[in-house]
Each structure stands twice: as structure tokens, then as C-alpha cells.
Amino acid sequence: MTRQGFFAKLQRMEHDIQRFEDKLNHFVTLFARLRTENNELRQSVASKSDEVKRLAEKLDQARTRIEALIAQLPESESERS
């Protein structure tokens, strides 16, 4: 291999290494952003789960109160016969 051929090959290798480094930096940045987003989504899911549990408890309390009120209603004329 001539000296000129060697330097041409070296330049191509340096270019390939730079492209690889750029892609690697892009993926590292993307990974960090996705990790942050994932953590935010986990927190959101936990918060929504707590809210669903709280609303289910309120619904159960309302159902109990409605059932108690229905039980207190007087019988209608048609139900007595």
C-alpha cells in the first residue's frame, strides 16, 4: 500500500469513526430523554391509580347511601297487593 493510499484509508476510517460517534451520541441523548419520559409516565400511572382507587371508594359510599335511602322508601300501593 502506498503512503497516499494509507492516508486515504485513514481518512475514511476517521470519517466512519466520527459518524459512529455522532450516532452513539444521538442514541445516548435519546436514551436519557426516554428514561425521563418513562419515569414521568410511571409517576402519572401511579397518580391515576390512586385517583381511580379514591373514586371507586366514593362510588361505593354513594351506592351504600342510595341503597339505604331506597330501603327507607315506603312501599307503593301496587307492591302491597
N, CA, C and O atoms as CSV, one atom per row, in Angstrom:
chain,resi,resn,atom,element,x,y,z
A,1,MET,N,N,0.851,-1.167,0.000
A,1,MET,CA,C,0.000,0.000,0.000
A,1,MET,C,C,0.897,1.230,0.000
A,1,MET,O,O,1.881,1.323,0.734
A,2,THR,N,N,0.521,2.141,-0.833
A,2,THR,CA,C,1.319,3.365,-0.910
A,2,THR,C,C,0.976,4.261,0.270
A,2,THR,O,O,-0.024,4.075,0.965
A,3,ARG,N,N,1.830,5.219,0.460
A,3,ARG,CA,C,1.621,6.178,1.551
A,3,ARG,C,C,0.327,6.966,1.324
A,3,ARG,O,O,-0.421,7.229,2.266
A,4,GLN,N,N,0.073,7.334,0.081
A,4,GLN,CA,C,-1.122,8.087,-0.254
A,4,GLN,C,C,-2.374,7.225,-0.024
A,4,GLN,O,O,-3.386,7.713,0.480
A,5,GLY,N,N,-2.297,5.958,-0.392
A,5,GLY,CA,C,-3.417,5.030,-0.179
A,5,GLY,C,C,-3.689,4.827,1.303
A,5,GLY,O,O,-4.840,4.735,1.729
A,6,PHE,N,N,-2.617,4.758,2.081
A,6,PHE,CA,C,-2.749,4.593,3.520
A,6,PHE,C,C,-3.486,5.785,4.140
A,6,PHE,O,O,-4.396,5.609,4.949
A,7,PHE,N,N,-3.078,7.010,3.748
A,7,PHE,CA,C,-3.709,8.201,4.313
A,7,PHE,C,C,-5.172,8.334,3.867
A,7,PHE,O,O,-6.012,8.824,4.621
A,8,ALA,N,N,-5.466,7.900,2.653
A,8,ALA,CA,C,-6.853,7.937,2.173
A,8,ALA,C,C,-7.709,6.977,2.998
A,8,ALA,O,O,-8.832,7.294,3.392
A,9,LYS,N,N,-7.146,5.796,3.246
A,9,LYS,CA,C,-7.871,4.816,4.054
A,9,LYS,C,C,-8.037,5.320,5.486
A,9,LYS,O,O,-9.092,5.132,6.093
A,10,LEU,N,N,-7.027,5.942,6.013
A,10,LEU,CA,C,-7.072,6.502,7.365
A,10,LEU,C,C,-8.149,7.586,7.458
A,10,LEU,O,O,-8.872,7.656,8.452
A,11,GLN,N,N,-8.255,8.416,6.447
A,11,GLN,CA,C,-9.282,9.460,6.440
A,11,GLN,C,C,-10.690,8.854,6.428
A,11,GLN,O,O,-11.584,9.324,7.132
A,12,ARG,N,N,-10.871,7.809,5.625
A,12,ARG,CA,C,-12.174,7.130,5.587
A,12,ARG,C,C,-12.494,6.522,6.949
A,12,ARG,O,O,-13.636,6.592,7.403
A,13,MET,N,N,-11.521,5.941,7.590
A,13,MET,CA,C,-11.726,5.355,8.914
A,13,MET,C,C,-12.093,6.438,9.937
A,13,MET,O,O,-12.989,6.251,10.761
A,14,GLU,N,N,-11.394,7.558,9.871
A,14,GLU,CA,C,-11.695,8.651,10.788
A,14,GLU,C,C,-13.114,9.174,10.546
A,14,GLU,O,O,-13.833,9.503,11.490
A,15,HIS,N,N,-13.504,9.247,9.281
A,15,HIS,CA,C,-14.860,9.672,8.946
A,15,HIS,C,C,-15.889,8.677,9.497
A,15,HIS,O,O,-16.903,9.079,10.066
A,16,ASP,N,N,-15.623,7.388,9.326
A,16,ASP,CA,C,-16.522,6.357,9.843
A,16,ASP,C,C,-16.607,6.413,11.369
A,16,ASP,O,O,-17.688,6.264,11.939
A,17,ILE,N,N,-15.492,6.622,12.013
A,17,ILE,CA,C,-15.467,6.723,13.471
A,17,ILE,C,C,-16.279,7.942,13.926
A,17,ILE,O,O,-17.018,7.868,14.908
A,18,GLN,N,N,-16.140,9.051,13.214
A,18,GLN,CA,C,-16.899,10.259,13.560
A,18,GLN,C,C,-18.400,10.021,13.394
A,18,GLN,O,O,-19.194,10.430,14.242
A,19,ARG,N,N,-18.781,9.367,12.312
A,19,ARG,CA,C,-20.203,9.046,12.102
A,19,ARG,C,C,-20.716,8.142,13.208
A,19,ARG,O,O,-21.820,8.343,13.715
A,20,PHE,N,N,-19.926,7.151,13.582
A,20,PHE,CA,C,-20.305,6.247,14.661
A,20,PHE,C,C,-20.452,7.018,15.980
A,20,PHE,O,O,-21.400,6.792,16.732
A,21,GLU,N,N,-19.529,7.908,16.248
A,21,GLU,CA,C,-19.577,8.715,17.468
A,21,GLU,C,C,-20.828,9.608,17.477
A,21,GLU,O,O,-21.483,9.755,18.508
A,22,ASP,N,N,-21.147,10.191,16.339
A,22,ASP,CA,C,-22.349,11.023,16.237
A,22,ASP,C,C,-23.613,10.209,16.502
A,22,ASP,O,O,-24.504,10.651,17.227
A,23,LYS,N,N,-23.683,9.028,15.914
A,23,LYS,CA,C,-24.841,8.163,16.135
A,23,LYS,C,C,-24.924,7.727,17.596
A,23,LYS,O,O,-26.004,7.699,18.185
A,24,LEU,N,N,-23.790,7.396,18.161
A,24,LEU,CA,C,-23.757,6.979,19.563
A,24,LEU,C,C,-24.234,8.116,20.471
A,24,LEU,O,O,-25.016,7.887,21.394
A,25,ASN,N,N,-23.768,9.332,20.212
A,25,ASN,CA,C,-24.218,10.488,20.997
A,25,ASN,C,C,-25.727,10.692,20.854
A,25,ASN,O,O,-26.413,11.004,21.827
A,26,HIS,N,N,-26.232,10.515,19.641
A,26,HIS,CA,C,-27.665,10.639,19.409
A,26,HIS,C,C,-28.438,9.613,20.239
A,26,HIS,O,O,-29.440,9.950,20.870
A,27,PHE,N,N,-27.977,8.374,20.236
A,27,PHE,CA,C,-28.658,7.322,20.988
A,27,PHE,C,C,-28.573,7.542,22.495
A,27,PHE,O,O,-29.529,7.259,23.217
A,28,VAL,N,N,-27.455,8.038,22.965
A,28,VAL,CA,C,-27.314,8.335,24.400
A,28,VAL,C,C,-28.298,9.439,24.792
A,28,VAL,O,O,-28.954,9.349,25.830
A,29,THR,N,N,-28.396,10.465,23.973
A,29,THR,CA,C,-29.347,11.551,24.231
A,29,THR,C,C,-30.782,11.028,24.210
A,29,THR,O,O,-31.585,11.355,25.084
A,30,LEU,N,N,-31.092,10.219,23.213
A,30,LEU,CA,C,-32.422,9.641,23.092
A,30,LEU,C,C,-32.727,8.750,24.294
A,30,LEU,O,O,-33.832,8.799,24.835
A,31,PHE,N,N,-31.772,7.949,24.711
A,31,PHE,CA,C,-31.950,7.067,25.867
A,31,PHE,C,C,-32.270,7.882,27.123
A,31,PHE,O,O,-33.181,7.534,27.873
A,32,ALA,N,N,-31.531,8.953,27.349
A,32,ALA,CA,C,-31.754,9.791,28.528
A,32,ALA,C,C,-33.146,10.425,28.481
A,32,ALA,O,O,-33.841,10.476,29.496
A,33,ARG,N,N,-33.546,10.901,27.321
A,33,ARG,CA,C,-34.867,11.518,27.178
A,33,ARG,C,C,-35.972,10.494,27.417
A,33,ARG,O,O,-36.957,10.791,28.092
A,34,LEU,N,N,-35.814,9.288,26.868
A,34,LEU,CA,C,-36.823,8.248,27.047
A,34,LEU,C,C,-36.875,7.753,28.493
A,34,LEU,O,O,-37.945,7.413,28.997
A,35,ARG,N,N,-35.739,7.715,29.148
A,35,ARG,CA,C,-35.715,7.321,30.557
A,35,ARG,C,C,-36.494,8.337,31.396
A,35,ARG,O,O,-37.277,7.959,32.267
A,36,THR,N,N,-36.279,9.620,31.129
A,36,THR,CA,C,-37.005,10.678,31.850
A,36,THR,C,C,-38.498,10.567,31.577
A,36,THR,O,O,-39.312,10.644,32.498
A,37,GLU,N,N,-38.855,10.387,30.309
A,37,GLU,CA,C,-40.267,10.254,29.949
A,37,GLU,C,C,-40.885,9.035,30.616
A,37,GLU,O,O,-42.020,9.095,31.090
A,38,ASN,N,N,-40.158,7.944,30.658
A,38,ASN,CA,C,-40.646,6.718,31.287
A,38,ASN,C,C,-40.911,6.950,32.775
A,38,ASN,O,O,-41.936,6.512,33.297
A,39,ASN,N,N,-39.999,7.631,33.455
A,39,ASN,CA,C,-40.189,7.928,34.878
A,39,ASN,C,C,-41.415,8.811,35.087
A,39,ASN,O,O,-42.191,8.592,36.017
A,40,GLU,N,N,-41.586,9.805,34.225
A,40,GLU,CA,C,-42.759,10.680,34.323
A,40,GLU,C,C,-44.047,9.885,34.102
A,40,GLU,O,O,-45.039,10.098,34.800
A,41,LEU,N,N,-44.028,8.981,33.142
A,41,LEU,CA,C,-45.219,8.166,32.881
A,41,LEU,C,C,-45.515,7.221,34.048
A,41,LEU,O,O,-46.677,6.991,34.381
A,42,ARG,N,N,-44.480,6.681,34.660
A,42,ARG,CA,C,-44.681,5.818,35.837
A,42,ARG,C,C,-45.339,6.600,36.969
A,42,ARG,O,O,-46.253,6.103,37.627
A,43,GLN,N,N,-44.872,7.822,37.191
A,43,GLN,CA,C,-45.461,8.663,38.233
A,43,GLN,C,C,-46.913,8.991,37.896
A,43,GLN,O,O,-47.774,8.985,38.776
A,44,SER,N,N,-47.180,9.272,36.643
A,44,SER,CA,C,-48.535,9.582,36.212
A,44,SER,C,C,-49.460,8.382,36.407
A,44,SER,O,O,-50.589,8.537,36.872
A,45,VAL,N,N,-48.990,7.207,36.059
A,45,VAL,CA,C,-49.789,5.988,36.230
A,45,VAL,C,C,-50.077,5.755,37.714
A,45,VAL,O,O,-51.201,5.413,38.081
A,46,ALA,N,N,-49.079,5.937,38.555
A,46,ALA,CA,C,-49.279,5.761,39.991
A,46,ALA,C,C,-50.312,6.756,40.511
A,46,ALA,O,O,-51.183,6.399,41.305
A,47,SER,N,N,-50.213,7.988,40.067
A,47,SER,CA,C,-51.160,9.018,40.480
A,47,SER,C,C,-52.569,8.674,40.011
A,47,SER,O,O,-53.527,8.799,40.774
A,48,LYS,N,N,-52.696,8.244,38.769
A,48,LYS,CA,C,-54.010,7.880,38.236
A,48,LYS,C,C,-54.570,6.660,38.965
A,48,LYS,O,O,-55.777,6.582,39.191
A,49,SER,N,N,-53.731,5.726,39.328
A,49,SER,CA,C,-54.186,4.550,40.072
A,49,SER,C,C,-54.745,4.965,41.427
A,49,SER,O,O,-55.778,4.457,41.863
A,50,ASP,N,N,-54.064,5.880,42.083
A,50,ASP,CA,C,-54.556,6.393,43.366
A,50,ASP,C,C,-55.901,7.094,43.182
A,50,ASP,O,O,-56.810,6.931,43.996
A,51,GLU,N,N,-56.018,7.868,42.114
A,51,GLU,CA,C,-57.262,8.581,41.845
A,51,GLU,C,C,-58.400,7.602,41.557
A,51,GLU,O,O,-59.516,7.796,42.040
A,52,VAL,N,N,-58.133,6.569,40.787
A,52,VAL,CA,C,-59.149,5.560,40.486
A,52,VAL,C,C,-59.603,4.876,41.777
A,52,VAL,O,O,-60.796,4.645,41.977
A,53,LYS,N,N,-58.654,4.558,42.641
A,53,LYS,CA,C,-58.994,3.916,43.919
A,53,LYS,C,C,-59.875,4.841,44.759
A,53,LYS,O,O,-60.868,4.396,45.335
A,54,ARG,N,N,-59.518,6.121,44.830
A,54,ARG,CA,C,-60.288,7.095,45.604
A,54,ARG,C,C,-61.702,7.233,45.032
A,54,ARG,O,O,-62.676,7.270,45.783
A,55,LEU,N,N,-61.812,7.309,43.712
A,55,LEU,CA,C,-63.125,7.440,43.080
A,55,LEU,C,C,-63.971,6.175,43.263
A,55,LEU,O,O,-65.188,6.265,43.427
A,56,ALA,N,N,-63.346,5.022,43.238
A,56,ALA,CA,C,-64.072,3.769,43.459
A,56,ALA,C,C,-64.630,3.736,44.884
A,56,ALA,O,O,-65.749,3.273,45.102
A,57,GLU,N,N,-63.854,4.224,45.850
A,57,GLU,CA,C,-64.328,4.287,47.234
A,57,GLU,C,C,-65.515,5.242,47.355
A,57,GLU,O,O,-66.490,4.942,48.043
A,58,LYS,N,N,-65.428,6.397,46.683
A,58,LYS,CA,C,-66.539,7.354,46.705
A,58,LYS,C,C,-67.781,6.745,46.062
A,58,LYS,O,O,-68.890,6.926,46.566
A,59,LEU,N,N,-67.610,6.040,44.978
A,59,LEU,CA,C,-68.722,5.394,44.296
A,59,LEU,C,C,-69.362,4.348,45.196
A,59,LEU,O,O,-70.588,4.250,45.258
A,60,ASP,N,N,-68.557,3.578,45.884
A,60,ASP,CA,C,-69.070,2.567,46.805
A,60,ASP,C,C,-69.856,3.222,47.945
A,60,ASP,O,O,-70.915,2.729,48.332
A,61,GLN,N,N,-69.339,4.328,48.480
A,61,GLN,CA,C,-70.051,5.049,49.535
A,61,GLN,C,C,-71.384,5.584,49.018
A,61,GLN,O,O,-72.398,5.490,49.711
A,62,ALA,N,N,-71.392,6.138,47.823
A,62,ALA,CA,C,-72.629,6.656,47.233
A,62,ALA,C,C,-73.627,5.526,47.014
A,62,ALA,O,O,-74.819,5.699,47.270
A,63,ARG,N,N,-73.165,4.389,46.551
A,63,ARG,CA,C,-74.042,3.234,46.325
A,63,ARG,C,C,-74.674,2.794,47.644
A,63,ARG,O,O,-75.870,2.506,47.704
A,64,THR,N,N,-73.868,2.744,48.690
A,64,THR,CA,C,-74.370,2.350,50.010
A,64,THR,C,C,-75.433,3.331,50.494
A,64,THR,O,O,-76.469,2.918,51.015
A,65,ARG,N,N,-75.179,4.630,50.324
A,65,ARG,CA,C,-76.152,5.641,50.754
A,65,ARG,C,C,-77.449,5.540,49.951
A,65,ARG,O,O,-78.536,5.660,50.516
A,66,ILE,N,N,-77.343,5.321,48.644
A,66,ILE,CA,C,-78.532,5.203,47.802
A,66,ILE,C,C,-79.340,3.967,48.187
A,66,ILE,O,O,-80.568,4.019,48.258
A,67,GLU,N,N,-78.649,2.863,48.433
A,67,GLU,CA,C,-79.346,1.640,48.847
A,67,GLU,C,C,-80.065,1.849,50.171
A,67,GLU,O,O,-81.173,1.348,50.360
A,68,ALA,N,N,-79.443,2.589,51.095
A,68,ALA,CA,C,-80.079,2.873,52.384
A,68,ALA,C,C,-81.309,3.761,52.186
A,68,ALA,O,O,-82.337,3.551,52.831
A,69,LEU,N,N,-81.207,4.742,51.304
A,69,LEU,CA,C,-82.353,5.608,51.037
A,69,LEU,C,C,-83.499,4.834,50.382
A,69,LEU,O,O,-84.666,5.031,50.722
A,70,ILE,N,N,-83.160,3.964,49.450
A,70,ILE,CA,C,-84.185,3.140,48.789
A,70,ILE,C,C,-84.885,2.254,49.803
A,70,ILE,O,O,-86.100,2.071,49.734
A,71,ALA,N,N,-84.131,1.706,50.739
A,71,ALA,CA,C,-84.718,0.842,51.767
A,71,ALA,C,C,-85.690,1.617,52.651
A,71,ALA,O,O,-86.606,1.021,53.217
A,72,GLN,N,N,-85.515,2.917,52.782
A,72,GLN,CA,C,-86.392,3.734,53.627
A,72,GLN,C,C,-87.662,4.178,52.907
A,72,GLN,O,O,-88.597,4.655,53.551
A,73,LEU,N,N,-87.711,4.032,51.595
A,73,LEU,CA,C,-88.897,4.451,50.839
A,73,LEU,C,C,-90.090,3.578,51.220
A,73,LEU,O,O,-89.953,2.365,51.379
A,74,PRO,N,N,-91.252,4.193,51.365
A,74,PRO,CA,C,-92.458,3.392,51.658
A,74,PRO,C,C,-92.840,2.547,50.446
A,74,PRO,O,O,-92.530,2.893,49.306
A,75,GLU,N,N,-93.509,1.453,50.710
A,75,GLU,CA,C,-93.953,0.596,49.622
A,75,GLU,C,C,-95.055,1.316,48.860
A,75,GLU,O,O,-95.839,2.065,49.442
A,76,SER,N,N,-95.108,1.085,47.564
A,76,SER,CA,C,-96.174,1.682,46.757
A,76,SER,C,C,-97.425,0.819,46.887
A,76,SER,O,O,-97.342,-0.317,47.353
A,77,GLU,N,N,-98.572,1.337,46.487
A,77,GLU,CA,C,-99.846,0.623,46.572
A,77,GLU,C,C,-99.806,-0.684,45.793
A,77,GLU,O,O,-100.337,-1.697,46.247
A,78,SER,N,N,-99.170,-0.664,44.609
A,78,SER,CA,C,-99.135,-1.873,43.775
A,78,SER,C,C,-98.272,-2.964,44.390
A,78,SER,O,O,-98.516,-4.146,44.152
A,79,GLU,N,N,-97.269,-2.589,45.178
A,79,GLU,CA,C,-96.400,-3.605,45.788
A,79,GLU,C,C,-97.071,-4.237,46.993
A,79,GLU,O,O,-96.724,-5.364,47.345
A,80,ARG,N,N,-98.012,-3.570,47.642
A,80,ARG,CA,C,-98.703,-4.112,48.820
A,80,ARG,C,C,-99.706,-5.208,48.448
A,80,ARG,O,O,-99.988,-6.081,49.268
A,81,SER,N,N,-100.236,-5.178,47.258
A,81,SER,CA,C,-101.282,-6.123,46.857
A,81,SER,C,C,-100.768,-7.479,46.547
A,81,SER,O,O,-101.544,-8.368,46.197
